[in-house]
Amino acid sequence: MLAWFGLPDDAPEGEANRILARLVEDIHSSGAHLAGAVQRNTDLGADCACDMELLVIGEEDRPVRISQSLGNGSSGCRLDTGALEIAAARVEARMAGAELLIVPKFGRQEAIGRGFVSVISRAVADDLPVLLHVPRQQRTAFEDFSGGMAEELMVAHLADWCRDRLSQSHG
């Protein structure tokens, strides 16, 4: 069970992260056993790029900074791919007994088979429901990865989808 959501191009920066963070908070408060991570961006002002960190569910006190400071004038990708792999490994280590997996997004690293791909694949193989955000730019790669087996959800239906999966795991 693999489900994803997208956002319109004019959605505020970081909106998917906020949606998933609220969803995790709501579901976690119901006592469900979640695995996964949510991304938190720290805004450094209009003239600076944000710092990005992943909060592994159950280890929120140990965030993984996944952005690099490249210095003034740099234009390269700021993602620290090694840190992303560390976060993915920490999530995978916490999947035993989980009822639902939340992945921040299917991004560029996942599109090339890295990042959270092995975590998502393991969850799907283990019949663990997975929910993630897929940015517009990665939808073709995600479609290739999922083989058309993923369910697209509207944002308004995310909580219901999660509750339905959780009730099935208890039923």
Secondary structure, 3 states (H helix, E strand, C coil): CEEEECCCCCCCCCHHHHHHHHHHHHHHHCCCCEEEEEEEEECCCCCCCCEEEEEECCCCCCCEECECCCCCCCCCCCECHHHHHHHHHHHHHCCCCCCEEEECCCCHHHHCCCCCHHHHHHHHHCCCCEEEECCHHHHHHHHHHHCCCCEECCHHHHHHHHHHHHHHHHC
